[in-house]
Amino acid sequence: MPRSPPAPPRPGASGAAPGPGGMRRLLLRAVGAVRGVPLLRAGPGSPGECFPPAPPQPLRRSGRPFTRVCPSPGPVPRPVLPAGTARLSHSDPRGWDGHAGEEEEEEEVEEEEGWHQLYPSHIPTSLLQKALLAAGSAVMALYDPYRHDMVAVLGETTGCLALPNLRDKMKHHPEGYRILQERPCIRLSTLDMSRLRGLPDGSLGREYVRFLEDNKVSPDTRMPPKFVDDEELAYVIQRYREVHDLMHTLLGMPTNMLGEVVVKWFEAVQTGLPMCVLGAAFGPVRLSTRKLQVLATELVPWAIRSGLNASCVLNVYYEQRWEQPVESLREEIGIFPPPAVRV
């Protein structure tokens, strides 16, 4: 009777080179590899992907704050083999298709270490890893404010207090609650650009498209969340990123450094995200003396007053307001008209 072939050495064993799955686990475990490339690579949750609608039943919370635990799947039924067909041994590392079962091995490691992927782009991280990510991304974002990936990581790893507060504001507002349930996303695939271009001048949709075209930006460039350990909070920060360009439109600010600093002051007051506070505080160091004077005397006081007076900007279903005039929406939200200065 032929004997089954010996099992190949496990990845990471002595004298064996780790396979692709082993290398992935090693990279995720190595804190030194959290410098951007391995953890920020494009994957299933690449730009352009939307969150699915919220499930009808809320997921069970675990003991850790802001962490949702996926229900454990039931036992997987084994296929019934015809008589006379040899079955692979349980000790054989190959899958039913004859290839190495690296995916099952990765799932076992994640279960042993308490990892749970809560959404397609989620990368579970420990508190230490989050702290290192926050420190590294803060340095890189201050060095180059246009490193949007570093700004995104900073927002996710430092928003543990601000994001639940924003989520609660949305839950207690009728329009915000609808957004949390339906989970719309602002992408080129969900926007009818030709229709928006045909709207009257001054309408939200027409001015939004004008902003995108004048500044050569796209809503698809927003990074998906990766390090937020709560699926609902991950959607909140994704929604914040998607409406960031709409904040530029409502505030009448371009995407140059001065305009970004003004928007960050408004968003810092509105959201309380540490990432916005850092951007508002350290962004002006790159401005000229003349722009600093305009910022300090005109724009920052207006942005702070508008942020304090306005209702939560995440509670507006912008996709249903494209025809509304920008001035009317500003008045409804509580944003004061921008000062008559050249930005």
C-alpha positions in Angstrom: 0.0 0.0 0.0 1.6 3.3 -1.0 2.5 5.6 1.8 1.5 9.2 1.9 4.3 11.7 1.1 6.1 13.2 4.1 4.8 16.6 5.1 7.0 19.5 4.0 8.6 21.6 6.8 6.5 24.4 8.2 7.3 28.0 7.3 9.8 29.4 9.7 11.2 26.0 10.7 14.9 25.5 10.8 16.4 25.3 7.4 13.2 26.2 5.6 12.4 29.5 3.9 9.1 31.0 4.9 6.5 31.0 2.2 4.4 34.0 1.2 1.9 33.4 4.0 4.7 33.1 6.5 6.3 36.3 5.3 3.0 38.1 5.6 2.6 37.1 9.2 6.2 38.0 10.0 5.7 41.4 8.5 2.6 42.1 10.4 4.2 41.0 13.6 7.4 42.9 13.2 6.8 46.4 14.6 9.8 47.7 12.6 8.0 46.8 9.4 5.2 49.3 10.1 6.9 52.1 8.2 4.3 52.3 5.5 5.1 49.9 2.7 3.9 46.5 4.0 0.9 47.7 5.9 -0.2 50.4 3.4 -0.1 48.3 0.3 -3.3 48.2 -1.8 -5.4 45.2 -1.1 -9.0 44.2 -1.0 -9.9 47.5 0.5 -8.2 49.7 -2.1 -9.4 53.2 -2.9 -12.8 53.0 -4.6 -14.3 50.4 -2.3 -17.4 51.2 -0.4 -18.6 49.8 3.0 -21.6 47.5 2.7 -24.8 48.7 4.4 -25.0 48.1 8.1 -26.2 44.6 9.1 -29.8 44.5 10.5 -28.5 43.1 13.8 -25.6 44.8 15.7 -22.5 42.7 16.3 -21.7 41.6 19.8 -19.1 43.7 21.6 -16.1 42.1 23.2 -14.5 43.1 26.4 -12.0 45.4 24.6 -13.2 48.9 23.8 -14.3 49.7 20.2 -13.7 46.1 19.0 -16.4 44.1 17.4 -16.0 40.3 17.4 -17.1 38.4 14.3 -19.3 35.4 15.1 -17.3 32.2 14.9 -18.3 30.0 11.9 -19.7 26.6 12.4 -17.9 23.4 11.5 -17.0 23.1 7.9 -18.5 19.9 6.4 -16.0 17.6 4.8 -16.8 16.4 1.3 -17.9 12.8 1.0 -15.4 10.9 -1.1 -16.4 8.0 -3.4 -15.5 4.5 -2.3 -11.9 3.6 -3.1 -10.7 7.2 -3.0 -7.8 8.0 -0.7 -8.4 10.8 1.7 -5.6 13.2 2.7 -4.4 12.8 6.3 -5.3 15.5 8.8 -1.5 15.9 9.4 -0.9 16.6 5.7 -0.4 20.3 5.2 -1.9 20.3 1.7 -5.5 21.4 1.1 -8.2 19.5 -0.7 -6.9 20.9 -4.0 -3.4 19.5 -3.3 -1.9 22.9 -2.5 -0.5 24.2 0.8 -3.3 25.3 3.1 -1.7 28.6 4.0 -5.0 30.4 4.3 -6.2 28.0 7.0 -2.9 28.2 8.7 -3.1 32.0 8.8 -6.6 31.9 10.2 -5.4 29.6 13.0 -2.6 31.9 13.9 -5.0 34.9 13.9 -7.4 33.0 16.2 -4.6 32.1 18.6 -3.4 35.7 18.8 -6.9 37.2 19.1 -6.9 38.8 15.7 -10.2 39.4 13.9 -10.5 41.1 10.5 -13.6 43.2 10.9 -13.8 44.6 7.3 -11.9 43.9 4.1 -9.0 46.5 4.5 -8.7 46.0 8.3 -5.3 45.3 9.8 -5.5 44.3 13.5 -2.8 46.0 15.5 -1.8 46.1 19.2 -1.7 49.2 21.3 2.1 49.3 21.0 1.9 49.1 17.2 -0.8 51.8 17.1 1.4 54.0 19.2 4.4 53.5 16.9 2.3 54.0 13.9 0.9 57.3 15.3 4.4 58.6 16.2 5.9 57.7 12.8 3.0 58.9 10.8 2.9 62.2 12.7 6.6 62.8 11.9 6.1 62.0 8.3 2.9 64.1 8.0 4.6 67.1 9.5 7.6 66.7 7.2 5.4 66.3 4.1 1.8 67.4 4.7 0.9 66.1 1.2 1.6 62.5 2.3 -2.1 61.6 2.5 -1.3 58.0 3.5 0.5 59.2 6.6 -2.2 61.7 7.4 -4.8 58.9 7.1 -2.8 56.6 9.4 -2.4 59.4 12.0 -6.2 60.0 12.0 -7.0 56.3 12.5 -4.5 55.6 15.3 -5.3 58.7 17.3 -9.0 59.0 16.9 -10.0 56.5 19.6 -11.9 59.2 21.6 -13.1 61.5 18.8 -14.6 58.8 16.5 -17.0 57.3 19.0 -18.2 60.9 19.8 -18.8 61.5 16.1 -20.6 58.2 15.8 -22.9 59.1 18.7 -23.7 62.5 17.2 -24.7 60.7 14.0 -26.8 58.1 15.8 -28.8 60.8 17.6 -29.6 62.8 14.4 -32.2 61.5 11.9 -30.2 62.2 8.8 -26.9 61.0 10.4 -28.6 57.8 11.5 -29.8 57.1 8.0 -26.2 57.6 6.8 -24.9 55.1 9.3 -27.5 52.6 8.2 -27.3 53.0 4.4 -23.6 53.8 4.3 -23.4 55.8 1.1 -20.0 56.5 -0.3 -18.8 59.3 -2.5 -16.8 57.8 -5.4 -16.6 58.4 -9.1 -18.4 55.1 -9.5 -21.4 56.5 -7.5 -21.4 60.0 -8.9 -23.2 61.0 -12.1 -20.6 63.6 -13.1 -22.3 64.7 -16.3 -25.5 65.4 -14.3 -23.6 67.3 -11.6 -21.9 69.4 -14.3 -25.3 70.3 -15.7 -26.7 71.7 -12.4 -27.0 75.5 -12.1 -24.0 77.5 -11.0 -24.0 78.0 -7.2 -25.6 74.6 -6.5 -23.7 72.1 -4.3 -23.2 69.6 -7.0 -22.0 72.0 -9.7 -19.6 73.8 -7.3 -18.3 70.4 -6.0 -17.4 69.3 -9.5 -15.9 72.7 -10.2 -13.7 72.3 -7.1 -12.6 68.8 -8.2 -11.7 70.0 -11.7 -10.0 73.2 -10.7 -7.8 71.5 -8.1 -7.3 68.3 -10.1 -8.4 66.0 -7.3 -10.5 62.9 -7.3 -12.7 61.4 -4.5 -11.2 58.0 -5.4 -7.8 59.0 -3.9 -9.1 58.6 -0.3 -7.4 55.7 1.5 -9.7 53.1 3.0 -9.4 52.7 6.8 -7.1 50.0 8.0 -6.3 50.4 11.7 -9.7 51.2 13.3 -10.7 48.2 15.4 -14.5 48.8 15.0 -16.3 48.4 11.7 -18.8 51.1 12.4 -16.1 53.6 13.5 -14.1 52.7 10.4 -17.1 53.8 8.3 -17.3 57.1 10.3 -13.7 58.0 9.5 -14.1 57.0 5.9 -17.2 59.3 5.6 -15.2 62.1 7.2 -12.5 61.6 4.5 -15.1 61.6 1.7 -16.8 64.8 2.8 -13.4 66.6 3.2 -13.6 68.0 -0.3 -17.2 69.1 0.3 -15.9 71.1 3.3 -13.5 72.8 0.9 -16.5 73.6 -1.3 -18.7 74.9 1.5 -15.9 76.9 3.0 -14.7 78.2 -0.4 -11.1 77.1 0.3 -8.6 75.8 -2.3 -6.2 72.9 -1.8 -3.1 75.1 -1.3 -1.4 75.1 2.1 -3.3 78.1 3.4 -6.6 76.6 2.3 -5.8 73.3 3.9 -4.8 74.9 7.2 -8.1 76.9 7.3 -10.2 73.7 6.6 -8.2 71.9 9.3 -9.0 74.6 11.9 -12.7 74.2 11.0 -12.5 70.3 11.1 -10.5 70.4 14.4 -13.3 72.3 16.1 -16.0 70.2 14.5 -14.6 66.7 14.9 -12.0 66.9 17.7 -9.7 64.5 15.8 -6.1 64.9 17.0 -4.9 64.7 13.4 -6.9 67.9 12.5 -5.6 69.6 15.6 -2.0 68.8 14.6 -2.6 70.0 11.1 -4.1 73.2 12.2 -1.3 73.9 14.8 1.7 73.0 12.7 0.5 73.6 9.2 1.1 77.4 9.3 4.9 77.0 9.8 5.2 76.6 6.0 3.3 79.9 5.3 4.9 83.2 4.4 4.6 86.2 6.7 1.9 87.8 4.7 -0.2 84.7 4.6 0.3 84.1 8.3 -1.0 87.6 9.0 -4.1 86.9 6.9 -4.6 83.5 8.6 -4.3 84.9 12.1 -6.4 88.0 11.7 -9.1 86.9 9.3 -9.3 83.2 8.4 -8.7 81.3 11.7 -11.2 83.4 13.7 -13.8 82.8 11.0 -13.1 79.1 10.8 -13.3 78.7 14.6 -16.6 80.7 14.9 -18.1 78.7 12.0 -16.9 75.3 13.5 -18.5 76.2 16.9 -21.7 77.5 15.4 -22.2 74.8 12.8 -24.0 71.5 13.4 -22.1 68.3 12.8 -21.1 68.2 9.1 -21.3 64.4 9.1 -25.1 64.6 9.6 -25.7 65.9 6.1 -26.7 63.5 3.4 -24.8 65.4 0.7 -25.8 62.9 -2.0 -29.4 64.1 -1.7 -28.4 67.8 -1.6 -26.7 68.3 -4.9 -29.4 70.7 -6.2 -29.4 72.8 -3.1 -27.5 76.2 -3.4 -24.3 76.3 -1.5 -25.3 79.5 0.4 -28.5 77.8 1.5 -26.7 74.8 2.8 -24.1 77.0 4.6 -27.0 78.8 6.3 -28.7 75.5 7.2 -25.5 74.0 8.7 -24.5 77.2 10.4 -21.3 78.1 8.5 -20.7 81.9 8.3 -20.0 83.4 4.8 -16.2 83.3 4.1 -14.3 86.5 4.5 -13.5 88.5 1.4 -9.8 87.8 1.3 -7.8 86.1 -1.4 -6.6 82.7 -0.4 
